[in-house]
Amino acid sequence: MEEIGAQLQAQEEKIGGEYAERFAKFRDLIVEYNRKFNLTAVLGEREMKIKHFLDSLAGERFFPHGANVAEVGSGAGFPSIPLKIVRDDLSFTLFESVGKKCSFLKTVKEEFSLGRFEVENLRAEDAARGKYREAFDVCCARAVARMNTLAEYCLPLVKVGGVFIAYKGEAEEELREAGRAIALLGGKIETVCRFSLPEGYGERTIAVCRKISGTPEKYPRGKGRERSDPIV
């Protein structure tokens, strides 16, 4: 826990230090566009810094240098945009099914002149049926779905040898529930990092699943079955 605490402190120093101007600008964009696009209920400066920015950066060490990363259900761009701010070596493709949220993400890309940062108005299950299948070194997602459903969205996008990184709250039950789905989809849980956000802002879990074999062709099943009939 001391090691995790030190890592969080180091990330908080980045947010308030060398990258402070960029994070402040990102927050201003969220507040501005939230009126139209309903991006997040978290708008206070300190709360956003901890619950969104710091939480996003908590998993930075699990992203290999130069990785080609997919993000599923990007919403307002967490964890992708905080990670891109501090790790320009990472390439991102964001999959977001809501057009208005895609418009916001494209605005952020333009405002920050982000290279190797693409936004696709596309559902993950559709992306994994086309050119993006098993195309990424990493697929990440935050606050999208329960772990067994999320695994079916994300693991088909990951190359064999790559990783699926899930940002969750308290997730012990979800991880137990998702064991069969992860294995069936070609994954294996490699690391589970549990920590507390500062100032009582909540318990968090980052689960890292290694892709050890190809995902069977039938997955993802599509037509909403990932949510309505999750693998158990």
C-alpha positions in Angstrom: 0.0 0.0 0.0 2.9 2.4 0.7 4.2 1.8 -2.9 0.7 2.6 -4.3 0.5 5.7 -2.2 3.8 6.9 -3.4 2.8 6.3 -7.0 -0.5 8.2 -6.5 1.4 11.1 -4.9 3.8 11.2 -7.9 0.9 11.3 -10.3 -0.8 14.1 -8.3 2.4 16.1 -8.6 2.3 15.7 -12.3 -1.3 17.0 -12.5 -0.5 20.0 -10.3 3.0 20.6 -11.6 4.5 20.3 -15.1 1.1 19.4 -16.7 -1.1 21.8 -14.6 -1.9 24.1 -17.4 -3.1 21.3 -19.7 -5.2 19.7 -17.0 -6.8 23.0 -16.1 -7.6 23.6 -19.8 -9.1 20.1 -20.1 -11.3 20.7 -17.0 -12.5 24.0 -18.5 -13.5 22.2 -21.7 -15.4 19.6 -19.8 -17.3 22.3 -17.8 -18.1 24.2 -21.0 -19.3 21.3 -23.0 -21.0 19.5 -20.1 -24.0 21.9 -20.5 -24.7 20.5 -23.9 -23.4 17.0 -23.7 -23.9 15.8 -20.1 -20.4 14.4 -19.8 -20.0 14.0 -16.1 -21.6 14.9 -12.8 -18.2 15.6 -11.3 -17.3 19.3 -12.0 -15.7 20.6 -8.8 -12.0 21.3 -9.4 -10.6 19.2 -6.5 -13.1 16.4 -7.0 -12.4 16.2 -10.8 -8.6 16.2 -10.1 -8.9 13.2 -7.8 -11.9 11.2 -9.2 -11.1 11.6 -12.9 -7.5 12.8 -13.5 -5.7 11.0 -10.7 -7.8 7.8 -11.1 -7.0 7.8 -14.8 -3.3 8.1 -14.2 -3.2 5.5 -11.5 -2.9 2.8 -14.2 -0.2 4.5 -16.2 2.5 1.9 -15.4 0.5 -0.8 -17.0 0.7 0.8 -20.5 3.9 -0.2 -22.3 6.0 2.5 -24.0 4.7 3.2 -27.5 1.6 1.1 -27.1 -1.2 1.3 -29.6 -4.3 1.6 -27.3 -8.0 1.2 -27.8 -10.4 2.7 -25.3 -14.0 1.4 -25.1 -16.9 3.7 -24.1 -14.7 6.8 -23.8 -17.4 9.3 -22.6 -15.5 12.4 -21.6 -12.1 10.8 -22.3 -11.1 8.9 -19.1 -8.5 7.4 -18.8 -7.4 8.2 -22.4 -6.9 12.0 -22.3 -5.1 12.3 -18.9 -2.8 9.4 -20.1 -2.2 11.1 -23.4 -1.4 14.4 -21.7 1.5 12.8 -19.7 2.4 10.0 -22.2 2.6 11.3 -25.7 4.3 8.0 -26.7 0.9 6.3 -26.5 -1.4 6.1 -29.6 -5.1 6.0 -28.9 -8.2 5.0 -30.8 -11.4 5.9 -28.8 -14.6 4.0 -29.5 -17.7 5.9 -28.4 -21.2 5.2 -29.5 -22.7 8.6 -28.6 -22.2 11.1 -31.4 -22.3 14.2 -29.1 -19.5 12.7 -26.9 -17.5 12.0 -30.0 -17.8 15.7 -31.0 -16.4 16.7 -27.6 -13.5 14.2 -27.8 -12.6 15.6 -31.3 -12.7 19.1 -29.9 -10.2 18.1 -27.2 -8.0 16.5 -29.9 -8.0 19.8 -31.8 -7.5 22.0 -28.8 -4.5 20.0 -27.6 -3.2 19.2 -31.1 -3.1 15.5 -30.1 -1.3 13.3 -32.6 -2.0 9.6 -32.9 -5.3 10.1 -31.3 -8.4 9.0 -33.2 -12.1 9.1 -32.3 -14.5 6.5 -33.8 -18.3 6.8 -33.4 -18.6 3.1 -33.2 -19.6 0.4 -30.8 -16.8 -1.8 -29.5 -18.6 -5.0 -30.6 -18.9 -3.6 -34.1 -15.3 -2.5 -34.1 -14.1 -6.0 -33.1 -16.0 -7.5 -36.1 -14.0 -5.4 -38.6 -10.5 -4.1 -39.2 -9.9 -3.5 -35.5 -10.2 -7.1 -34.4 -7.0 -8.1 -32.4 -5.3 -4.9 -33.6 -4.2 -3.3 -30.3 -1.5 -3.7 -27.8 -3.8 -2.5 -25.0 -7.6 -2.0 -24.6 -8.8 0.0 -21.6 -12.2 1.0 -20.3 -13.4 2.8 -17.2 -16.9 2.8 -15.7 -18.5 1.1 -18.7 -20.0 -2.3 -17.7 -19.6 -5.3 -15.4 -16.4 -7.2 -15.9 -17.8 -10.2 -17.8 -19.6 -7.9 -20.3 -16.6 -5.6 -20.5 -14.3 -8.5 -21.3 -16.4 -9.4 -24.3 -16.2 -5.8 -25.5 -12.5 -5.4 -25.0 -10.5 -8.7 -25.3 -11.5 -9.2 -29.0 -9.7 -5.9 -29.8 -6.4 -7.0 -28.1 -3.6 -8.8 -29.9 -2.3 -12.0 -28.4 0.3 -11.0 -25.9 -1.4 -7.6 -25.3 -3.4 -6.5 -22.3 -7.0 -5.5 -21.4 -7.0 -2.9 -18.5 -10.2 -2.4 -16.6 -10.6 0.5 -14.3 -13.2 -0.4 -11.7 -14.5 0.5 -8.2 -14.6 -2.3 -5.6 -14.6 -5.3 -7.9 -13.9 -8.6 -6.1 -17.3 -10.0 -6.9 -17.1 -8.9 -10.5 -13.7 -10.5 -11.0 -14.9 -13.8 -9.6 -18.0 -13.6 -11.7 -15.9 -12.9 -14.9 -13.4 -15.6 -14.5 -15.0 -18.0 -17.1 -15.6 -15.1 -19.6 -12.1 -13.9 -19.5 -10.7 -17.4 -20.0 -13.2 -18.1 -22.8 -12.2 -14.9 -24.6 -8.5 -15.7 -24.5 -7.5 -13.8 -21.4 -5.9 -14.4 -18.0 -6.0 -12.1 -15.1 -2.4 -11.0 -14.5 -2.5 -8.2 -12.0 -5.2 -6.8 -9.7 -4.2 -3.4 -8.1 -6.5 -2.2 -5.3 -6.1 1.3 -3.8 -7.9 4.1 -2.1 -8.2 7.5 -3.7 -7.1 10.4 -1.5 -9.5 12.3 0.8 -12.1 9.5 0.9 -13.0 9.7 -2.7 -13.5 5.9 -3.0 -12.0 2.5 -3.3 -10.6 1.6 -6.7 -9.4 -1.5 -8.6 -7.4 -1.8 -11.8 -7.5 -5.3 -13.3 -4.9 -6.2 -16.0 -5.8 -9.2 -18.1 -3.1 -10.7 -20.5 -4.3 -11.9 -23.9 -2.8 -15.4 -24.0 -4.8 -16.9 -27.0 -7.0 -15.7 -29.8 -10.6 -14.9 -29.1 -13.1 -17.4 -30.7 -14.7 -16.0 -33.8 -18.2 -16.0 -32.4 -17.2 -13.2 -29.9 -18.3 -10.5 -29.4 -21.8 -11.7 -30.1 -23.3 -8.3 -30.8 -27.0 -7.1 -30.8 -26.7 -6.3 -27.1 -26.1 -9.8 -25.9 -22.9 -8.8 -24.1 -25.1 -7.0 -21.6 -28.4 -8.8 -21.8 -26.9 -12.3 -21.6 -23.4 -12.0 -20.2 -21.0 -14.9 -20.2 -21.1 -16.6 -16.7 
